[in-house]
Amino acid sequence: MSTKKKTEVVITSIEIPFWRLVGIMMKWMIAAIPAAALFALLVLLVQFLFTVFVGGIFILGGNSGGS
């Protein structure tokens, strides 16, 4: 068995130039566009399947009016 010693590291400061940080945030925003589109398609698919199956239950139930 090996004896490994755990070492803790505490970061106290990170210096990032302002415009570099703005560039990073712009990249995140651009990367979020396709992710949001895929999420919207997934929600649309789930909504469609829910409508088909739940709507199909009412169609298969027929007319329960009484005549």
C-alpha positions, 0 to 999 in steps of 0.5 A, spaced: 500 500 500 502 506 498 502 512 503 500 518 499 499 525 503 494 530 501 496 537 500 491 542 500 491 548 496 488 555 497 487 560 491 487 567 494 487 571 488 486 571 480 488 576 476 485 577 469 485 583 465 478 586 464 477 585 456 480 578 457 474 576 461 469 580 457 472 575 451 471 569 455 464 571 457 462 573 449 465 566 448 460 563 453 454 567 450 456 564 443 456 557 445 450 558 449 446 559 443 446 552 440 445 549 447 439 553 447 436 551 441 438 543 442 434 544 449 428 548 445 428 542 440 428 537 446 422 541 450 418 541 443 419 533 442 417 532 449 411 536 448 409 533 442 409 526 444 405 528 450 400 531 446 400 525 441 399 520 447 395 524 452 390 527 446 390 520 443 387 517 449 381 522 449 380 520 441 380 513 443 375 514 448 370 516 443 364 520 445 362 519 452 356 524 451 350 519 452 347 519 445 
